[in-house]
Amino acid sequence: MRVLDTAALLHWPVSKLTGNVCAVSQQYELERVSPQRWMLVQALDIDWKEVTTEWLNLARSCAAKSGDLPRLSDVDLDVLGLSLGLQIPLVTDDYRLQNAMKFSGHTSTSVDTEGAKEVWTWVRMCTGCRHTTEVPEDVGRSKTGEVGHCERCGSPLQLKRKR
């Protein structure tokens, strides 16, 4: 049994999907991306689970420690929370999710890619004074752009790989 990211639901053969776990929040995402695939997946034996607050907090904490939190969506956090809470492997092509899993010492495999080879840690770096800070658990999230403003000079902060 594994937790499947939406990429697996979209690309894996039906025979590989049965008997695995997915987040309820993935249902809307799958229906939006591929209504035909959603109709097929509904008929399968997939364990659709709600993510508990405890598991979601665990996912947020794990992703904040690795620095991946600002670039993860709500659905990504649900999938990560299920995998960490149930303590079962995660199947995903999302490098941020793979990185957070590896950082926390848990297992992930990829759907259709080679997968992440090393663990990266991210920090927030000021675009003005170059001051760096850790990524807090209450950081704003978006797939691109700034992740806050510098406490020293007020310039935008961006994610940078910690060296």
Wavefront OBJ file of the C-alpha trace (Angstrom):
o trace
v 0.000 0.000 0.000
v 1.264 3.470 -0.959
v 0.016 7.045 -1.082
v -0.422 8.113 -4.714
v 0.073 11.651 -5.948
v -2.209 12.914 -8.720
v 0.481 12.148 -11.337
v 0.101 8.439 -10.567
v -3.684 8.701 -10.842
v -3.278 10.305 -14.251
v -0.536 8.160 -15.759
v -0.394 4.727 -14.153
v -2.334 1.781 -15.542
v -5.508 1.005 -13.629
v -4.056 -2.251 -12.293
v -1.362 -0.325 -10.356
v -3.824 2.117 -8.767
v -6.056 -0.376 -6.976
v -5.459 -0.891 -3.258
v -3.584 2.360 -2.656
v -4.385 5.517 -0.683
v -5.203 9.024 -1.955
v -6.338 12.281 -0.372
v -9.952 13.332 -0.848
v -8.671 16.738 -2.050
v -7.148 15.013 -5.083
v -10.612 14.143 -6.392
v -11.372 17.730 -7.417
v -7.877 18.178 -8.865
v -8.184 15.013 -10.943
v -11.682 15.913 -12.130
v -10.455 19.378 -13.154
v -7.385 18.095 -15.018
v -8.934 15.036 -16.680
v -12.691 14.431 -16.322
v -12.450 11.167 -18.309
v -9.704 9.775 -16.077
v -11.674 10.852 -12.988
v -14.673 8.827 -14.185
v -12.447 5.767 -14.524
v -10.664 6.252 -11.177
v -13.980 6.575 -9.300
v -14.734 2.943 -10.108
v -11.464 1.647 -8.614
v -10.721 0.314 -5.157
v -8.792 3.337 -3.865
v -8.871 4.283 -0.200
v -9.814 8.002 -0.252
v -8.834 9.542 3.077
v -9.326 12.900 4.726
v -6.108 14.285 6.167
v -6.287 14.884 9.901
v -5.139 18.179 11.382
v -2.337 16.319 13.150
v -1.052 14.834 9.881
v -1.369 18.169 8.086
v 0.657 19.854 10.836
v 3.254 17.088 10.504
v 3.448 17.715 6.753
v 3.758 21.491 7.216
v 6.508 21.029 9.795
v 8.424 18.561 7.643
v 8.151 20.759 4.534
v 9.157 23.879 6.497
v 12.267 22.146 7.854
v 13.388 21.148 4.364
v 12.380 24.586 3.043
v 9.938 23.173 0.496
v 6.756 24.500 2.130
v 6.382 27.756 0.140
v 6.193 25.863 -3.156
v 3.755 23.109 -2.113
v 0.025 23.347 -2.840
v -2.743 22.387 -0.425
v -3.159 19.070 -2.262
v 0.613 18.463 -2.041
v 0.448 18.981 1.717
v -2.506 16.607 1.995
v -0.616 13.890 0.095
v 2.519 14.468 2.184
v 0.433 14.407 5.374
v -1.159 11.082 4.442
v 2.182 9.490 3.708
v 3.816 10.746 6.908
v 0.755 10.074 9.078
v 0.167 6.561 7.777
v 3.923 5.921 7.560
v 3.719 4.442 4.081
v 5.701 5.354 0.925
v 4.648 8.211 -1.335
v 4.548 7.890 -5.130
v 5.104 11.278 -6.792
v 7.004 13.009 -9.574
v 7.036 16.262 -7.584
v 10.658 16.936 -6.616
v 9.609 19.136 -3.703
v 7.526 16.312 -2.232
v 10.324 13.807 -2.848
v 12.781 16.177 -1.178
v 10.576 16.673 1.890
v 10.107 12.902 2.204
v 13.840 12.199 1.928
v 14.642 15.039 4.333
v 12.342 13.469 6.920
v 13.864 10.014 6.396
v 10.809 8.530 4.663
v 10.500 6.678 1.371
v 9.195 8.006 -1.913
v 9.284 6.687 -5.453
v 8.580 8.419 -8.722
v 5.726 7.855 -11.129
v 7.339 8.496 -14.482
v 10.666 10.238 -13.826
v 14.042 9.244 -12.473
v 13.325 10.934 -9.146
v 15.313 13.163 -6.821
v 18.861 11.975 -6.224
v 19.897 14.185 -3.317
v 18.284 16.092 -0.484
v 18.260 19.864 -0.721
v 17.532 22.332 2.039
v 16.075 25.716 1.180
v 16.376 29.100 2.914
v 14.797 32.479 2.278
v 17.319 35.000 0.927
v 16.797 38.748 0.741
v 17.104 40.159 -2.780
v 18.462 43.401 -1.284
v 20.885 42.768 1.600
v 21.353 38.992 0.926
v 20.473 38.112 4.553
v 19.208 34.517 4.865
v 16.564 33.081 7.186
v 15.057 29.655 7.693
v 11.651 28.909 6.168
v 8.978 29.280 8.890
v 5.891 27.065 9.121
v 3.593 30.061 8.609
v 5.247 31.192 5.363
v 3.024 32.240 2.478
v 2.836 29.657 -0.296
v 2.858 30.085 -4.063
v 4.448 28.201 -6.939
v 6.527 31.248 -7.935
v 7.596 34.630 -6.635
v 8.574 36.074 -3.326
v 8.141 34.336 0.019
v 7.940 37.323 2.327
v 9.906 40.503 2.991
v 13.239 41.020 4.747
v 13.031 42.088 8.382
v 16.261 44.081 7.941
v 15.721 46.074 4.751
v 12.178 45.282 3.551
v 13.205 43.789 0.193
v 11.456 40.685 -1.167
v 12.688 37.261 -0.022
v 13.222 34.418 -2.460
v 13.928 30.725 -1.943
v 17.529 29.697 -2.479
v 19.254 26.363 -2.031
v 21.153 26.255 1.247
v 24.844 25.621 0.630
l 1 2 3 4 5 6 7 8 9 10 11 12 13 14 15 16 17 18 19 20 21 22 23 24 25 26 27 28 29 30 31 32 33 34 35 36 37 38 39 40 41 42 43 44 45 46 47 48 49 50 51 52 53 54 55 56 57 58 59 60 61 62 63 64 65 66 67 68 69 70 71 72 73 74 75 76 77 78 79 80 81 82 83 84 85 86 87 88 89 90 91 92 93 94 95 96 97 98 99 100 101 102 103 104 105 106 107 108 109 110 111 112 113 114 115 116 117 118 119 120 121 122 123 124 125 126 127 128 129 130 131 132 133 134 135 136 137 138 139 140 141 142 143 144 145 146 147 148 149 150 151 152 153 154 155 156 157 158 159 160 161 162 163
